[in-house]
Amino acid sequence: MVLSSSLKKLSLVIGIALTSLVSGCISSKKLVYFQDQVAASDSIKLMDRFVPTVQPGDVLTVRVSSLSPEATTFFNPPSATMPIDRMMTPTMTALPELTGYLVNPDGTLELPLIGKIAIGGLTTAQASDRIREKLKDYLKEPTVNIRNQNFRVSVMGEVARPSLFTIPNERITMLEALSLAGDITIYGRRENVLLIREVNGQRTFTRIDLTNRDLFRSQNYYLRPNDVIYVEPGRARVATADRTYQLLPIAISALSFLAIIFSRFK
């Protein structure tokens, strides 16, 4: 009889704890992206794609090919001889050691024999064309492939896999970056995502609401090198953390109470 009464008390304690845990339910409306009313078929005109240009401090992988294989190796650093599929890793969880050509503060790139070539402000395609023209004096029918190793974006906060991501094709949208990070958790604030960006030597901070479709019309749809996305935790996450610390003593007390009861009936 005593054991039965004790178990009833313990069940009451556990029930109160569970009730407290589930009381902080999250509204499903806060979890839905792009809630604007749309027809069965609809469209939105996107902003023009952001095209990055070479900037001082960038590290470029320059891979040269030609009909003169032996002479070609002279222009390829060790990293450029690796298969390009191995170099273009879609995600990076840690900063790798960058190997390649560093763009000088004056926007020039220095190559063997050729010397300095001004490529600052050019796209990688334009830089490839300029280097290829210079190489025609040394190689037969050269081709040049350039990848910018500095195109990275960071995703932080309430996402499944926060990380730093290296983007091999120099193009990524905010939605693609969040997908790489495993999407926003149910505790993240979709209506208040923070985008941190460097513009003309200054940091800009922009709040973005993913529960409507304005993002597709925004210049923030396409990300830029070194962009940081921060997903703020909502009240439910804070409340859950608070309740965890509040209920921990109750759980310990309940377990201790149960241990004492069973020890008496051994």
Summary of the structure (lengths in Angstrom):
residues: 266
radius of gyration: 28.1
end to end distance: 15.2
largest distance: 99.1
contacts: 731
relative contact order: 0.17
helix: 36%
strand: 22%
